[in-house]
Amino acid sequence: MNKFLKKINTLRHLDFKWALRYYRKKMRLCFSYYFSLLKNVKFFEADIDGVKVKLSFNHYYHHHKAWAIFKGRHEKDDLKLWKNKSKAKRVVFDIGGYNGIYGLISAVVNPQSVVYIFEPEPINCDCIKRNIELNGLKNVFLVQAAISDKSSKVLFDVHQGGTGGKISSGGLEIDCWSLDDFAQKNQPPDLIKCDIEGAEYLALLGGKNILAANKPEILLEVHKKFLKRFGHTENNVYELLEELGYKKEKIDETESSAHYWVSKI
């Protein structure tokens, strides 16, 4: 009954113009996905500035992201920069892996590195496992968990196959690590990519010790609109980085988010 009432309330407040655009886009994604399946396309091989990475798909969102990377239409400059920075790094953390593209690039560029990909969403984890196997990589480890300010069990609002999953007050119970705890039990990172839908301040806060001591370089996506989900602002993120001895360089920006390259002062 509660679910029914919730749906009624959603319909009452729905912006139908937005809904029309949303479902048109969804239909296009589904059509492209099933068309590839009919053609027996099993993966796209992306070329990231000379580095070849195979990307499989088990969902229409994954298909679209893999195709966009293959065509050079998704975070092209970020991926190229990441590839170059990965060459000399021993330990890499890809936080918010989605399909694992950043972690996969690091592993291919430097076979001597150890790469940990953190992703809590089950469908995304299946895709990452397939991509690790597809690329024949032995130096990549999937960690099915979220990253936040402390290690615990948390509830996760799942966005099946999508990028919008988040720690919430309801949903799937998952493992959650702080960066400090994970690094202490495993290895401290030399390089971090962080894209976690507004929880970036919490992730940095949970890694204060390792960040202050080791100064790993960070490719950080700041989700300007989503930070307030967790009670934080952009300035909170920037002030914490400065406190930890970091400077930031903006790579690109949209209305909702910005990518920064973060390195020691």
N, C-alpha and C positions, 0 to 999 in steps of 0.2 A: 504493500500500500504506500509506504514511504517513497519507494522508487517511482511509483505512478504519479504521486503528487509532485515529486521533484521534476519529472518530465513535463507535467502540465505547467509548472512555474517557469521552466526554461522556455517553453513555447510562447508563453505570455510576454516574455521580455526579449524574444528573438528579433534580431535585425534581419529581416527577410532578404534585403539586398545583399547583405554579407553572406547569408546562407546560400543564396543562389550562386554567388561567385565561388564559395567554398565547394559546393557539390559539383559545379562544372569542372573545377580543377581536379577534384577527386576522380571524376569520371574519366578525364583525360589520362590521369596517372594509371588508373586501372586498365584502360584500353591499351596503353603502351606496354604495360606489364604483361598482359595476356597475349598480346601480339608477339612479344619476344618469346614467350613460352611456346606459342604455335610454331615459331620459326626455329625452335630448339636452341635458342641462344641461352647458354648456361652462365656466362659471365662477360664482363667488359674488361679489356686490358687497358688501363690508363697509363699514359706516359707522363710522368711528373719530371720534367726537365731532364729527360734521358733515363729515368728510373722506371722500369715497367712493374706495375702492380695489378694483379688480377682481382676483380671485385665481383663476387657472386651476389645473388639476391634471392630472398625467400618471402618477399613482401613487396607490394607495389611502391611503398616509400623507399625501400632499399634499392629497388630497380631504378627509380628516378634519380636518387643520389649517385648511384654507380654510373648511370648514363651521363649525368651532369659533370662528374669528375672526368670521365672518359672524353667528353667533348671540351674540357677546359673551361667549364662554365660555373664551377663551384670552388671558391676560395683558391683560385689559381696562384696568386701571389703568395698567400700564406703557405700553401703546400710546397712551393718552390723554396721559400725561405727555410721552412722546416727541414726539407731535404738537405740543404746545405749545412744547417746547424747540427744535423744528426751525425754527420760523417765522423766526428771525433769524440762522440759521447759514449760512455761505457754503460750507463744505466738510464733508461728512459721511462717516464710515467706518462701514459696517454689517459687522461682523466676525462671521462665522458666519451667513450670510444665510438659509440654508434655502430658503424660498420668496420671500424678499426683502421681506417686509411692512414692516419698519422703514425700509429704504432707500426703498421706494416711497412711504411716507407723507411722508418728508422731501422727496422730489422733488416731490410734489403740493402740499404746503403752501407750499414756496418754489421756484417755477420758476427763480429766479435762482441757486439753489444748484448745487453739483456733488457728486454722490453716488457713492461707490464701494462696491459690494457685494462682499465677499470670501466665496467659497464654493468648496471643492475638489471636492465630490462631483458626478460628471457628471450624474446624473439631476436633482439639485437645481438644477444650473446651467441645464439645459434648461428647467426650470420658471421660473426667474428670468427667462431670456430671453423666454419667452412672456408673463410678467407685465409686463415692461417694454414690450413691443410692444402688449399688450392695453390698457395704460393710456396709450399714446401719448406716452411720456416720452422726451425727448431729453437730459436732464441726468443720466442714470444710466449708470454704467459697471460692467459685471460683470468682476471680477478672479478668474479661476479659479485660486485659490491658497489655501494656508493662511497663517496668521499665527503666528509663534513668535519666539524670541529672536534668530534670525539668518536671513539669506537664503541659501537653498540648495535642493537637491533633497531631498525626504524621501519616506518610504514612508507611505502612508495606508491605514488599515483601513476600507474602504468599508462603510457601512450604507445599501444602495441605497434611495433615496427617503426615508430616515429621518434622524433628528437625531443618531444615535449614532456617526457616523464620527469617527475620531481618528488623529492621528499615531502610528505604531506601528513595530514592527521588521519588518513585512511588509506586503504589499498593493500598491496602485497607486502608482507613482512620480509625484509631483506637484511643482509649484513651491511654494516657501515664501518669504515675505517677513518681514523685521522691519519694525516700524512706522517706525523711524528711516530705514531705507533707502528704503522706499516714499514716505514724506513728502518726503524729499530729492529724489527723482527726479520727484515729481509736485507735490502741494500738502499743506501741513500741515493737519490737521483741526481744526475748531472743536467738533465733536461726534462721539462714538464710541459705538456699541453693541457690546458684546462678549459673545458666548455661544458658547464653544468647548469644551465638554465636558471641563473640567479643565485646559486649557492656558492659562488666563487669567493665571497668574503669568508664564509664559514670554512671553506677548504684551506684558504690561506691561514686563517686563524689556527686551525688544527695542525698546521705545519710550521708554526713560528720558530720552533727550535731548529729544525733541519734547514729551513730557509735562511735563518740568520747565520747559522754555522757554515753551511756548504755553498750558499748562493747559486743554486741551479738556475740556469736560464729558463724563462717561462714564456710560452705563447699563450696569452690570456685573452679569452673573450669575455668582455664585461657586458652582461645583459642589463641594459639600463632600466628597462621597464620591469623586469622580473626580480630585481634585487629586493624590492619592497615586499615581495612575498615573505621574505625572511626578516623583515624589519631593518634593512640596510639601504645605503645609498651608494652612488658612484664615489662620492668623496670618502666614505668609509673605506672603500677598497684602496683608493689612492693614498690615503693617509697611512694605512697599514703597510703598504708597500714601502713608503718612505721611511717609516719606523724600522722596517726590516733591512734598510740599507739598499733599496732598489731604486732604479730610475726606469721610466717607461717611454717607449717610442711608439706612436700611433702608426698602425699599418693601413687600416681602412676603417670606415665607419658607415653605418646605416642609421635609420631613425631609431631602431630598437637595440642595436648593439655596436660594439667597437672591438677591434682586435688590436692588441698591444704586444710589442716585444719587450719583455721585462728582463733587465740584467742588473748586475751590481753597480753601485755608484763608483 
